[in-house]
Amino acid sequence: MGVLDQVLAVTPTHTTIKVVNDGIPLTGSVPPELLREYFRDLHGDDSGVVQSYASVRRRVLDQILVEAAAKAGAEVRTNFAVRELVRDGDRVVGIRGRTADGQTVEERARIVIGADGRNSFVARTLDLPKYDERPKCTFAYWSYFSGFDLGPAQLHRRGRLASAVVPTNFEQNMVLVWGPSEWSREFRRDVPGNFQRALDFVAPRSARRSAPRGPARSGSTARWTRPASSGRCTGPAGCSSATRSASRTSARPWA
Ligand SMILES: Cc1cc2nc3c(=O)[nH]c(=O)nc-3n(C[C@H](O)[C@H](O)[C@H](O)COP(=O)(O)OP(=O)(O)OC[C@H]3O[C@@H](n4cnc5c(N)ncnc54)[C@H](O)[C@@H]3O)c2cc1C
């Protein structure tokens, strides 16, 4: 889409990542040829592959994409919620939705594309079949912290828990903690506390610099910028090392 330069202009990027696996640190980058091969396998196209790691906030990326779509001729309507599909027999011929000021609007089209994400209203309404379903195996919590700079992205794993600290927009770091689904109920009892305990357990050194204990301490601008959002990963990444190493360490730092 030609928006990479715009993204990189406002997003920190690095060419290396640090991975610490049960105390064993590795720093490096994926060779560009391997990245190209991966993209060829996955998308049949390796154009535009660069060796830069960047974590972009959705509100930054979405804004850039929306502006690029408008520039390419699309009519963009934000704050518009699709509520119904308009049908003609067994064909979908349009949508009905609500504008930001509460007006109901109907639009008709030759093709209606349901690009509405994981919990797609379109897919649900049409009862579309699911494919390649994976078991839910991982929970994850993340939030954004400012006031420190750890350099390139870091991924740590200890036993069944893992964490990542990744620099992102607005001079903040995305701090993510994940673990096996069967621990999520216990974790949810005290999210900020268990988030901190998990970080202390998995990556004590970066935890000391990244996450506050309770309210921001004096002398530190690190902060809990909003309640951590939760998500479940169902893809292969979510089911990888943290789960496979289950038998080796079952320690729960909050237990
Ligand atoms: C914490 C986290 C980290 C991730 N990290 C990565 C990563 O590093 N790399 C990666 O490749 N992927 C990552 N992903 C996955 C990635 O975000 C998704 O795969 C991707 O966003 C899916 O794109 P999409 O366009 O299908 O859906 P979405 O990005 O979810 O977009 C759907 C859009 O439709 C809108 N919408 C939904 N319903 C309606 C409605 N009724 N009316 C109007 N609009 C509607 C939503 O508001 C949204 O804007 C991550 C996901 C999470 C949660």
Ligand as a Chemical Component Dictionary entry (heavy atoms), coordinates in Angstrom:
data_LIG
# 
_chem_comp.id                   LIG 
_chem_comp.type                 NON-POLYMER 
_chem_comp.pdbx_formal_charge   0 
_chem_comp.three_letter_code    LIG 
# 
loop_
_chem_comp_atom.comp_id 
_chem_comp_atom.atom_id 
_chem_comp_atom.alt_atom_id 
_chem_comp_atom.type_symbol 
_chem_comp_atom.charge 
_chem_comp_atom.model_Cartn_x 
_chem_comp_atom.model_Cartn_y 
_chem_comp_atom.model_Cartn_z 
_chem_comp_atom.pdbx_ordinal 
LIG C1  C1  C 0 -2.518  -8.113  21.479 1  
LIG C2  C2  C 0 -2.482  -8.485  20.033 2  
LIG C3  C3  C 0 -1.262  -8.508  19.376 3  
LIG C4  C4  C 0 -1.202  -8.863  18.036 4  
LIG N1  N1  N 0 0.021   -8.839  17.426 5  
LIG C5  C5  C 0 0.107   -9.145  16.115 6  
LIG C6  C6  C 0 1.356   -9.091  15.447 7  
LIG O1  O1  O 0 2.386   -8.768  16.039 8  
LIG N2  N2  N 0 1.407   -9.415  14.148 9  
LIG C7  C7  C 0 0.289   -9.753  13.465 10 
LIG O2  O2  O 0 0.373   -10.034 12.256 11 
LIG N3  N3  N 0 -0.925  -9.820  14.063 12 
LIG C8  C8  C 0 -1.038  -9.516  15.368 13 
LIG N4  N4  N 0 -2.258  -9.581  15.983 14 
LIG C9  C9  C 0 -3.418  -10.043 15.223 15 
LIG C10 C10 C 0 -3.962  -8.938  14.333 16 
LIG O3  O3  O 0 -4.259  -7.811  15.104 17 
LIG C11 C11 C 0 -5.235  -9.458  13.634 18 
LIG O4  O4  O 0 -4.964  -10.684 13.001 19 
LIG C12 C12 C 0 -5.711  -8.459  12.603 20 
LIG O5  O5  O 0 -5.964  -7.223  13.192 21 
LIG C13 C13 C 0 -6.975  -8.981  11.924 22 
LIG O6  O6  O 0 -7.342  -8.022  10.959 23 
LIG P1  P1  P 0 -8.819  -7.862  10.457 24 
LIG O7  O7  O 0 -8.824  -6.752  9.465  25 
LIG O8  O8  O 0 -9.337  -9.216  10.028 26 
LIG O9  O9  O 0 -9.697  -7.480  11.728 27 
LIG P2  P2  P 0 -9.569  -6.235  12.714 28 
LIG O10 O10 O 0 -8.202  -5.663  12.705 29 
LIG O11 O11 O 0 -10.172 -6.685  14.008 30 
LIG O12 O12 O 0 -10.514 -5.148  12.035 31 
LIG C14 C14 C 0 -11.905 -5.272  12.027 32 
LIG C15 C15 C 0 -12.510 -3.868  11.999 33 
LIG O13 O13 O 0 -13.909 -3.980  11.784 34 
LIG C16 C16 C 0 -14.588 -3.112  12.675 35 
LIG N5  N5  N 0 -15.925 -3.655  12.925 36 
LIG C17 C17 C 0 -16.261 -4.811  13.558 37 
LIG N6  N6  N 0 -17.589 -4.975  13.568 38 
LIG C18 C18 C 0 -18.116 -3.920  12.939 39 
LIG C19 C19 C 0 -19.458 -3.488  12.628 40 
LIG N7  N7  N 0 -20.527 -4.214  12.957 41 
LIG N8  N8  N 0 -19.619 -2.315  11.965 42 
LIG C20 C20 C 0 -18.550 -1.561  11.602 43 
LIG N9  N9  N 0 -17.273 -1.897  11.854 44 
LIG C21 C21 C 0 -17.059 -3.054  12.514 45 
LIG C22 C22 C 0 -13.717 -3.085  13.938 46 
LIG O14 O14 O 0 -13.978 -1.887  14.666 47 
LIG C23 C23 C 0 -12.318 -3.085  13.312 48 
LIG O15 O15 O 0 -11.900 -1.783  13.005 49 
LIG C24 C24 C 0 -2.371  -9.217  17.332 50 
LIG C25 C25 C 0 -3.609  -9.200  17.994 51 
LIG C26 C26 C 0 -3.668  -8.828  19.327 52 
LIG C27 C27 C 0 -5.033  -8.789  20.010 53 
# 
loop_
_chem_comp_bond.comp_id 
_chem_comp_bond.atom_id_1 
_chem_comp_bond.atom_id_2 
_chem_comp_bond.value_order 
_chem_comp_bond.pdbx_ordinal 
LIG C1  C2  SING 1  
LIG C2  C3  SING 2  
LIG C2  C26 DOUB 3  
LIG C3  C4  DOUB 4  
LIG C4  N1  SING 5  
LIG C4  C24 SING 6  
LIG N1  C5  DOUB 7  
LIG C5  C6  SING 8  
LIG C5  C8  SING 9  
LIG C6  O1  DOUB 10 
LIG C6  N2  SING 11 
LIG N2  C7  SING 12 
LIG C7  O2  DOUB 13 
LIG C7  N3  SING 14 
LIG N3  C8  DOUB 15 
LIG C8  N4  SING 16 
LIG N4  C9  SING 17 
LIG N4  C24 SING 18 
LIG C9  C10 SING 19 
LIG C10 O3  SING 20 
LIG C10 C11 SING 21 
LIG C11 O4  SING 22 
LIG C11 C12 SING 23 
LIG C12 O5  SING 24 
LIG C12 C13 SING 25 
LIG C13 O6  SING 26 
LIG O6  P1  SING 27 
LIG P1  O7  DOUB 28 
LIG P1  O8  SING 29 
LIG P1  O9  SING 30 
LIG O9  P2  SING 31 
LIG P2  O10 DOUB 32 
LIG P2  O11 SING 33 
LIG P2  O12 SING 34 
LIG O12 C14 SING 35 
LIG C14 C15 SING 36 
LIG C15 O13 SING 37 
LIG C15 C23 SING 38 
LIG O13 C16 SING 39 
LIG C16 N5  SING 40 
LIG C16 C22 SING 41 
LIG N5  C17 SING 42 
LIG N5  C21 SING 43 
LIG C17 N6  DOUB 44 
LIG N6  C18 SING 45 
LIG C18 C19 SING 46 
LIG C18 C21 DOUB 47 
LIG C19 N7  SING 48 
LIG C19 N8  DOUB 49 
LIG N8  C20 SING 50 
LIG C20 N9  DOUB 51 
LIG N9  C21 SING 52 
LIG C22 O14 SING 53 
LIG C22 C23 SING 54 
LIG C23 O15 SING 55 
LIG C24 C25 DOUB 56 
LIG C25 C26 SING 57 
LIG C26 C27 SING 58 
# 
